[in-house]
Amino acid sequence: MPSATPPASSDLCDVLVVGAGLAGLACARRLASGGLHVRLIEAADAPGGRIRTDQIDGFRLDRGFQVLLTGYPEAQAAFDFNALDLCAFRPGALVFQGGRFHRFADPFREPTRAIPFLLDSVVPLRDKLAVARLRSETSRFDPSTPDGQIDQSTRDYLRNFGFSPAILDRFFAPFFGGVFLERNLSTSARWFRWLFRLFATGSTAVPRLGMEALPQHLAANLPADTLTCNRSIQRLEQRSDHWIANCADGETIAARRVVLATPEPQTRALLAPLRPASAAPPRIWNRTTTLYYAATLSPLEEPVIALNGDGPTAGPVNHLAVISGVSSAYAPPGAHLICANIIGVAPDSDEAMQRLEQETRAHLRRWFGDAVQRWNVLAGYPIPHALPMTPILPVITAAPVDTGIVLCGDHLVSPSIQGALLSGRLAAERLLASSPR
């Protein structure tokens, strides 16, 4: 049991931030720049949360397919894009439908591809014209925040906008299903409209050395001794004027205020002893699995996303990217890194993962032929808590407080890098506003 003796003022930090994902890092950095003494505690062996990059046999494997939209306002403020050496995907996508690939081009940024796109049969001409109209409409929205229109599902919004089932199933479902991690397009239309604007006007990119460069970039700007990894918080106890965090290793940390920047399941577990029994039910999370393959030849000739336009009945793959074609640093010389992504599934056993890999390989053989049989499996990442389901996008202007603890995380704002960074900033601003000067 921790001692009841009050900690000395020298042992009492101003704020304890639990969880060093992007939200916790953004919060800690803003608090430290505001002059507060901050402790940032992370249970894993490095910061990053869901954004980590493993190195296996000379390949860089992000833990799940992830990208950075350069149009995110919070990312523009938090990161030095030049230092990250961003590598961009080509606009648009390749859509596999009816036995072959079709190019779903962005004629506004690649005018030379406009005529072939207009003549392609992948979707009706009226849908292509409607895409231009949607682009024009969303371009009028405030780029700093999603619009305030009444919310509905993305699928209902697109239907009401006049899009046909063909483009919904062949393009919007696989493309934005890969963003939302659900193909039903039940995610908030407010969030879709804002993202559509960012995809249309900015770049989709990865740091040259992998997505973990993002949390590393934030952590590098923290004061020395702020971040401690390999330490988990098991219990929080409130005193008269401070908090005691009990760590799994038996140590305790005393802090005037606490921020929980942990994933939603861990946040609920830490708050449960402090909350009334009638606390809100847990969020529903979208699931995904990413399979990485090594190959000597790339199945794609350009850095573009390939989409399953035939639907889930054609096979488990929603989208595929040759990530080494975007950044050559993802693979050793003479090799290519192929990233196949399945949504709605996160196997919990080796046997189930093996079955999914076999189904994935069979699906991709229909795309690329027998060469797929020679691809080597590098790793598979099942992620049961990938993104929170967001049928309604909340309007958040201040960080929430629960039982005296400030909360942050993308599950509170929007399921994205933007949401994580914004929630971290709002949490810090709330504490800075209430701190004595």
CORJOHU-V269792 format. One record per residue. N is the residue number from 1. RES is the residue in one small letter. OMEGA is omega in whole degrees, 0 to 359 (999 if undefined). BURIAL is 1 if it has 16 or more other ideal C-beta (glycine too) atoms within 10 Angstrom, else 0. Layout:
N|RES|OMEGA|BURIAL / N|RES|OMEGA|BURIAL
This chain:
1|m|178|0 / 2|p|179|0 / 3|s|177|0 / 4|a|180|0 / 5|t|180|0 / 6|p|179|0 / 7|p|174|1 / 8|a|183|0 / 9|s|180|0 / 10|s|180|0 / 11|d|186|0 / 12|l|177|1 / 13|c|180|1 / 14|d|183|1 / 15|v|169|1 / 16|l|176|1 / 17|v|182|1 / 18|v|180|1 / 19|g|184|1 / 20|a|165|1 / 21|g|181|1 / 22|l|180|1 / 23|a|180|1 / 24|g|178|1 / 25|l|179|1 / 26|a|179|1 / 27|c|182|1 / 28|a|181|1 / 29|r|179|1 / 30|r|178|1 / 31|l|180|1 / 32|a|178|1 / 33|s|176|0 / 34|g|174|1 / 35|g|181|0 / 36|l|175|1 / 37|h|189|0 / 38|v|168|1 / 39|r|179|1 / 40|l|187|1 / 41|i|181|1 / 42|e|182|1 / 43|a|182|1 / 44|a|183|0 / 45|d|178|0 / 46|a|178|1 / 47|p|176|1 / 48|g|181|1 / 49|g|180|1 / 50|r|180|1 / 51|i|179|1 / 52|r|179|1 / 53|t|178|1 / 54|d|176|0 / 55|q|183|0 / 56|i|176|0 / 57|d|179|0 / 58|g|177|0 / 59|f|174|1 / 60|r|184|1 / 61|l|172|1 / 62|d|181|1 / 63|r|187|1 / 64|g|180|1 / 65|f|182|1 / 66|q|177|1 / 67|v|176|1 / 68|l|172|1 / 69|l|184|1 / 70|t|178|1 / 71|g|179|1 / 72|y|180|1 / 73|p|181|0 / 74|e|178|1 / 75|a|178|1 / 76|q|180|0 / 77|a|188|0 / 78|a|189|1 / 79|f|168|1 / 80|d|185|0 / 81|f|179|0 / 82|n|179|0 / 83|a|179|0 / 84|l|180|1 / 85|d|185|0 / 86|l|177|1 / 87|c|190|1 / 88|a|169|1 / 89|f|173|1 / 90|r|178|1 / 91|p|179|1 / 92|g|184|1 / 93|a|167|1 / 94|l|182|1 / 95|v|176|1 / 96|f|183|1 / 97|q|177|1 / 98|g|174|0 / 99|g|178|0 / 100|r|178|0 / 101|f|173|1 / 102|h|178|1 / 103|r|173|1 / 104|f|189|1 / 105|a|171|1 / 106|d|186|1 / 107|p|179|1 / 108|f|180|0 / 109|r|176|0 / 110|e|186|0 / 111|p|182|0 / 112|t|180|0 / 113|r|186|1 / 114|a|185|0 / 115|i|177|0 / 116|p|179|0 / 117|f|181|1 / 118|l|183|0 / 119|l|182|0 / 120|d|185|1 / 121|s|186|0 / 122|v|175|1 / 123|v|180|1 / 124|p|180|0 / 125|l|182|0 / 126|r|176|0 / 127|d|179|1 / 128|k|176|1 / 129|l|178|0 / 130|a|176|1 / 131|v|178|1 / 132|a|179|0 / 133|r|178|0 / 134|l|178|1 / 135|r|180|1 / 136|s|181|0 / 137|e|182|0 / 138|t|180|1 / 139|s|180|0 / 140|r|180|0 / 141|f|175|1 / 142|d|182|0 / 143|p|184|0 / 144|s|184|0 / 145|t|175|0 / 146|p|182|1 / 147|d|183|0 / 148|g|181|0 / 149|q|177|0 / 150|i|187|0 / 151|d|174|1 / 152|q|179|1 / 153|s|177|1 / 154|t|180|1 / 155|r|179|1 / 156|d|180|0 / 157|y|181|1 / 158|l|176|1 / 159|r|181|0 / 160|n|179|0 / 161|f|178|0 / 162|g|179|0 / 163|f|181|1 / 164|s|175|0 / 165|p|182|0 / 166|a|182|0 / 167|i|176|1 / 168|l|185|1 / 169|d|187|1 / 170|r|180|1 / 171|f|187|1 / 172|f|182|1 / 173|a|179|1 / 174|p|183|1 / 175|f|181|1 / 176|f|170|1 / 177|g|175|1 / 178|g|177|1 / 179|v|182|1 / 180|f|187|1 / 181|l|170|1 / 182|e|186|1 / 183|r|179|1 / 184|n|182|0 / 185|l|176|1 / 186|s|179|1 / 187|t|181|1 / 188|s|176|1 / 189|a|176|1 / 190|r|179|1 / 191|w|178|1 / 192|f|185|1 / 193|r|181|1 / 194|w|178|1 / 195|l|179|1 / 196|f|178|1 / 197|r|181|1 / 198|l|177|1 / 199|f|184|1 / 200|a|188|1 / 201|t|181|1 / 202|g|180|1 / 203|s|171|1 / 204|t|193|1 / 205|a|169|1 / 206|v|171|1 / 207|p|186|1 / 208|r|184|1 / 209|l|177|1 / 210|g|185|1 / 211|m|179|1 / 212|e|175|1 / 213|a|180|1 / 214|l|178|1 / 215|p|177|1 / 216|q|179|1 / 217|h|179|1 / 218|l|183|1 / 219|a|182|1 / 220|a|181|0 / 221|n|177|0 / 222|l|174|1 / 223|p|179|0 / 224|a|177|0 / 225|d|176|0 / 226|t|188|1 / 227|l|173|1 / 228|t|178|0 / 229|c|181|0 / 230|n|176|0 / 231|r|181|1 / 232|s|178|0 / 233|i|181|1 / 234|q|184|0 / 235|r|176|0 / 236|l|179|1 / 237|e|181|0 / 238|q|173|0 / 239|r|184|0 / 240|s|183|0 / 241|d|178|0 / 242|h|179|1 / 243|w|173|1 / 244|i|176|1 / 245|a|179|1 / 246|n|184|1 / 247|c|181|1 / 248|a|181|0 / 249|d|178|0 / 250|g|178|0 / 251|e|175|0 / 252|t|178|1 / 253|i|178|1 / 254|a|182|1 / 255|a|177|1 / 256|r|180|1 / 257|r|181|1 / 258|v|172|1 / 259|v|174|1 / 260|l|177|1 / 261|a|182|1 / 262|t|173|1 / 263|p|187|1 / 264|e|178|1 / 265|p|178|0 / 266|q|177|1 / 267|t|179|1 / 268|r|181|1 / 269|a|180|0 / 270|l|181|1 / 271|l|187|1 / 272|a|180|0 / 273|p|183|0 / 274|l|187|0 / 275|r|168|0 / 276|p|184|0 / 277|a|185|0 / 278|s|181|0 / 279|a|183|0 / 280|a|179|0 / 281|p|181|0 / 282|p|176|0 / 283|r|171|0 / 284|i|184|0 / 285|w|174|1 / 286|n|186|1 / 287|r|177|1 / 288|t|173|1 / 289|t|176|1 / 290|t|176|1 / 291|l|180|1 / 292|y|179|1 / 293|y|172|1 / 294|a|180|1 / 295|a|177|1 / 296|t|177|0 / 297|l|179|0 / 298|s|177|1 / 299|p|179|1 / 300|l|183|1 / 301|e|184|0 / 302|e|181|0 / 303|p|185|1 / 304|v|176|1 / 305|i|174|1 / 306|a|187|1 / 307|l|172|1 / 308|n|180|1 / 309|g|179|1 / 310|d|178|1 / 311|g|184|0 / 312|p|181|1 / 313|t|180|0 / 314|a|182|0 / 315|g|189|1 / 316|p|187|1 / 317|v|174|1 / 318|n|179|1 / 319|h|183|1 / 320|l|175|1 / 321|a|168|1 / 322|v|191|1 / 323|i|176|1 / 324|s|174|1 / 325|g|175|1 / 326|v|174|1 / 327|s|182|1 / 328|s|180|0 / 329|a|179|1 / 330|y|183|1 / 331|a|176|1 / 332|p|180|0 / 333|p|178|0 / 334|g|182|0 / 335|a|177|1 / 336|h|179|1 / 337|l|182|1 / 338|i|186|1 / 339|c|179|1 / 340|a|188|1 / 341|n|180|1 / 342|i|180|1 / 343|i|179|1 / 344|g|184|1 / 345|v|174|1 / 346|a|185|1 / 347|p|182|1 / 348|d|177|0 / 349|s|178|0 / 350|d|181|0 / 351|e|180|0 / 352|a|177|0 / 353|m|179|1 / 354|q|178|0 / 355|r|180|0 / 356|l|179|1 / 357|e|179|1 / 358|q|178|0 / 359|e|179|0 / 360|t|180|1 / 361|r|178|1 / 362|a|178|0 / 363|h|184|1 / 364|l|174|1 / 365|r|178|0 / 366|r|177|0 / 367|w|193|1 / 368|f|177|1 / 369|g|188|0 / 370|d|177|0 / 371|a|180|0 / 372|v|180|1 / 373|q|181|0 / 374|r|176|0 / 375|w|178|1 / 376|n|177|0 / 377|v|177|0 / 378|l|182|1 / 379|a|173|0 / 380|g|182|1 / 381|y|171|1 / 382|p|185|1 / 383|i|182|1 / 384|p|177|0 / 385|h|184|1 / 386|a|178|1 / 387|l|177|1 / 388|p|175|1 / 389|m|187|1 / 390|t|178|1 / 391|p|176|0 / 392|i|179|0 / 393|l|181|1 / 394|p|174|0 / 395|v|186|0 / 396|i|176|0 / 397|t|178|0 / 398|a|180|0 / 399|a|178|1 / 400|p|177|0 / 401|v|181|0 / 402|d|182|0 / 403|t|177|0 / 404|g|181|0 / 405|i|178|1 / 406|v|183|1 / 407|l|171|1 / 408|c|183|1 / 409|g|183|1 / 410|d|180|1 / 411|h|180|1 / 412|l|187|1 / 413|v|177|1 / 414|s|186|1 / 415|p|188|1 / 416|s|171|1 / 417|i|177|1 / 418|q|182|1 / 419|g|179|1 / 420|a|181|1 / 421|l|180|1 / 422|l|182|1 / 423|s|177|1 / 424|g|178|1 / 425|r|180|1 / 426|l|178|1 / 427|a|180|1 / 428|a|181|1 / 429|e|178|1 / 430|r|181|1 / 431|l|179|1 / 432|l|181|1 / 433|a|183|0 / 434|s|182|0 / 435|s|178|0 / 436|p|180|0 / 437|r|999|0
